[in-house]
Amino acid sequence: MIDSSTYPLLSTIDSPEDLRRLPADQIGAVAEELRRYLIETVSTMGGHFAAGLGTVELTIALHYVFDTPDDRLIWDVGHQAYPHKVITGRRDQLHTIKRKDGLAPFPKRGESPFDVFGVGHSSTSVSAGLGMAIAAALQNQTRKVVAVIGDGALTGGMAFEALNHAGSLNVDMLVVLNDNDMSISENVGAMSNYLAKMLSGKLYSHIREGSKKVLRTMPTVWELARRSEEHVKGMVLPGTLFEEMGLNYIGPIDGHDLDTLVKTLENLKNLKGPQFLHVVTRKGKGYAPAERDPIKWHGPGPFDPATGTFRAKAAAGLTYSQVFGQWLCDIAAQDERVVAITPAMREGSGLVQYSRDFPDRYFDVAIAEQHAVTLGAGFACEGMRPVVAIYSTFLQRGYDQLIHDVALQNLPVLFAIDRAGLVGGDGATHQGLYDICFMRCLPNMTIMAPADEDECRQMLFTGLQLEGPAAVRYPRGSGPGVLPEQEMRALPVGKAQLRRKGNGIALLAFGAMVGAAESIGARLDASVVNMRFVKPLDVDMVMRMAETHDALVTIEDGVVAGGAGGAIIECLAEQGKLIPVLNIGIGDRIIEHGSRRDNLADAGLDEESLYRTIDNWRPSVPAAAPGGIV
């Protein structure tokens, strides 16, 4: 429970209603306490940090002015939503965030009525908010709708599609741009705040609309007035684009000035039609280390709040992201055709060193996964060798481009798919469970899943040599500890590797599940195959195992439906071979947040669960029907 002596105001706020009962001159103190509470709590358990510190005042102002949850407040992505969770009744559970059975890492509809839209991927807030605003109008409801979107998320094309639509409708909605890019901080000050208050006030709105009605009868004067207004606004405010899209642009204003925020939001609350408020904040606000390096402090682990030093972690080997980053630097030094593309995931995908060593061949396209994929296709058309570094969960957003622009044209684009399989703390929206099934059905696609770090390096090299699209999918974090060899060699395409020869049952494992399969194979005296390739499948190996064993078990860290195990059953059916097969993977369910170990246990993919599942199934093998699924 929160200490009321340390947090005298925050300890009394169990919902936004409590916040709204406070006089306006006290909410500044609430902001100070909330920021201290975030620093204290996140320091003990880690989590998204810098973005939340930057939205403390904005969160308080929004809940203070609007009647949430009746008024709808939608957050984009959700990295900045920790203050929102604290204000909306989840203060004392904040320390459980990202943990099994704890608070979700992002807004989640089932967790709180104040989370009106679940998020995880970016650029969705305006579309969702517009749907809610139109619904309110159709239902003759007076509730307000506010969508908060960051300047990073605004780089996603979906956000502009929604803004373009919103501007064409006479629907009441407020879009708040939370701009935490420090390069425009000099635009924030007394003059900007004054202009924002004036432009959002009733007097300006009345004069603006009234004068337009009068001047419309005088075409020449009306056109002059319209152009003059746009010219003046374009000189002092960066809002011309949004005005042209049909939204009334206000700002930029200081997102840490509560008085200005509250007054401006109160004015905007009563305006009709689509409104756009530009708020400038500072990521990491109030905690000096995070202000200096907001990227490093985006999602830190536990740290000492007094010194800003991270708590020591147990030594770990190379992460797969590091293996990829080193390979990319090595291959780019050898081949000038290699270019790297990432949708705003330089650090997470291991591209920091490459971006420094090869700046002319490094392309961060911002949060634009569709563009990233087709940009790669364009490079490939001109003889380049594009490598798209992308998380499994984000590749979903570029699926049409993967089909239409890459696979159907059989272009040599290599996809380095990070965070494949179960990812842990980021939860359901970030689990990389679907890439096998949505790629396996595509023509010309080669799909590889490494069992260790060296195999990952060699598969990346293999994929780059192919004359068609290829994907290497690897998990988050460290591998089993196999040091990658410096020499790069192409693996034989579509060939598996027999890791253990046993009797009775053959375990056909894919990628990260090979290690567990080897341990279980030793306990059950089963054969173990590292399948390596999901597509093309090693038909010879599959048939060899089917001919010499009583049953087959497939193990993968993706969904069973349409997954790698399904490819094995299809292969057997094509060959006319009838044999019991058990497919083990993720069933038709959602795996929530927790540690990766928790996720594996929940999915039945930890070693002990796998052993029990296979051992319990084994006695019934002679009578089992083909294609059993768990």
Protein Blocks (a to p, Z undefined) as FASTA:
>chain_A
ZZfklmmmlmmmgbfklmmmpcfklmmmmmmmmmmmmmmmmmmngpafklmmmmmmmmmm
mmmmpccfkbccddehjlmmmmmmmmnopmmmmmmgoiahiacfbdcfklpmklmbccfb
ehklmmmmmmmmmmmmmnopabdcdddddfklmmpmklmmmmmmmmmpccddddddddfb
fklmmmgcfklmmmmmmmmpmklmmmmmmmmmmmmmmmklmmmmmmmmmmmmmmmpcklm
mmmnopaceddddfklmklmmmmmmmmmmpgcjddddddddehihiaklmmmmmlmmmcc
dddfknopacddddddddfklmmmmmmmmmmmmmmkbccddehilmmnopmmmmmmmmml
cccebjafklmmmmmmmmmmnopacdddddfklmmmmmmmmmmmmmmnopacddddehia
jebjnommlocfklmmmmmmpghiacdddfbfklmmmmmmmmmmpcbdcdddddehjdeh
pacdfbdcdddehiacdfbdcehiacddehjlmmmmmmmmmmnopacddekpabdcdfkl
mmmmmmmpcbdcdddfbdfehpaklmmmmmmmmnopacdddddddddddddeddfklmmm
mnopafklmmmmmmmmmmmmmmpcehiaZZ
